[in-house]
Amino acid sequence: MKPTIRSLARMCGVSRGTVDRVLNDRPYVKPEVRQRVLRAVQQTGYVHPSARAQAGAHATHIGFLMAQWENTYFREQTTRGIRRAERYLRPGELKLTVETMGSRSEIEYLQRIDRLLDAGVDGILLNAADTALLRGKIDELAARGVPVMTYNSDLPSSRRVCHVGQDLAKSGRVAAGLLARLLGPQDTVLAVTGNLEFRSHRSRVESFCRHLEGLGVAGERLTLRECFERYDLTYQAVWDALQADPRLRGIYMGTEHVPACIDAIRKARPRHKIHVIVNDLTPMATRYLKSGDIDFVIEQDFAAQAYEAILVLYALLAHDRPPKKPVRYVTTSIYTRELLETSFP
C-alpha cells in the first residue's frame, strides 16, 4: 500500500497536521517528534506530492473508466467534465488515463481495470453495473490500497470510497409528480427503463413507481418495461402499449431510447395527447421538447459528475483528504419548452 500522510501519522502516533508540518519544514514540532516522522518517511519511501511535481512526475495518476453509451452525448459530456478537471488542477498535479468501454460485459470491465493497474494508476473511477463480480473486484482493489470511486451508477455494497451522481430517488419522484398532474383518474402510464442491473436505472424507476402510486395512480394503472436502451425493444414496448391500452396517457422514459418512443407514438397516431417525460437533455430530447413531443426533461449534469468525482478522488490520493460523505449529488434540473427557449435561444 502506498504510504500517505494518514498512514505516517498512525505509524508515528501523531496527528496528520503534525506530519504535514514536518513534511513542509514548518516550526512548532518537538525535535524528537520531527525525527520520528522523518525516520518513518525514510522507511516507507513516502514522497510528498509537491516534491514529485517539482521532480517532473505526476502527483496523482487516476484511471477513468468510461462506460459504453450508444448515445455519444453522454460520452461527450463526461469528456467535458474530465477536461474541466484537468484545467482546474495545475500542470504536473494530475495524470488521467481514460479507458473507454466497448461493451457492458463484466469481463471487459475486469480487463480494462487490470489495464489501468498495469499503467500504474493510484485510484480508479468507474460507472458499472451493480453485480457481484464487479463488487468483488472493487473490494479486491480496496484491499490492495487502490481506492475506487463510482460516478453516475453506484455499487454501494462494495468497498468503493464515494459515489458522485444524480439523486436518483429524487429524479424518479420528480418525474412521478410531474406526470401525475397531467393524468385523469382512469389514465394509465408506461414506464420504460434500461438495464436494471445498473443501479442508476433501477433506483430511478423504482422511486418513480412508488411515488406515482403514493399520488393515487394505483399499481394496475402502471406498466413497466425493461428495454436495455435498445431502439427496437423500446419502439415495440411503446407501440404494443398504445395498441393494447386506449387509456394510456403518460409515458416515462427513465432511460434511452427516446427517439424510439416518439417514433412509435407518431406511427400509432393516437387520438389523444400522450404526455412524455424523459431524463437527460440530449440533442434529441432538446429537439422533441421544442417540437412539443415531450413535456418535461429531467436533467442530470454528466459533466459535473465526472469533474467532481475526479477532484474528490484527487483530494484523497494527493492530499489524504477523504470525502466527507459516501455520496455526493449533482444538481437535478427540470426543463420545459419555454425554459429551453429562454436558456438556449
Secondary structure, DSSP 8 states (H G I E B T S, - for coil): ----HHHHHHHHTS-HHHHHHHHTT-SS--HHHHHHHHHHHHHHT---HHHHHHTTS-SEEEEEEE---SSHHHHHHHHHHHHHHHHHS-TTSEEEEEEE-SS--HHHHHHHHHHHHHTT-SEEEE-----HHHHHHHHHHHHTT--EEEESS--TTS--S-EEE--HHHHHHHHHHHHHTT--TT-EEEEEE--TTSHHHHHHHHHHHHHHHHTT--GGGEEEEE-TT-HHHHHHHHHHHHHH-TTEEEEEESSS-HHHHHHHHHHH--SS--EEEEES--HHHHHHHHHTS-SEEEEE-HHHHHHHHHHHHHHHHHH----SSSEEE--EEEE-HHHHHHH--
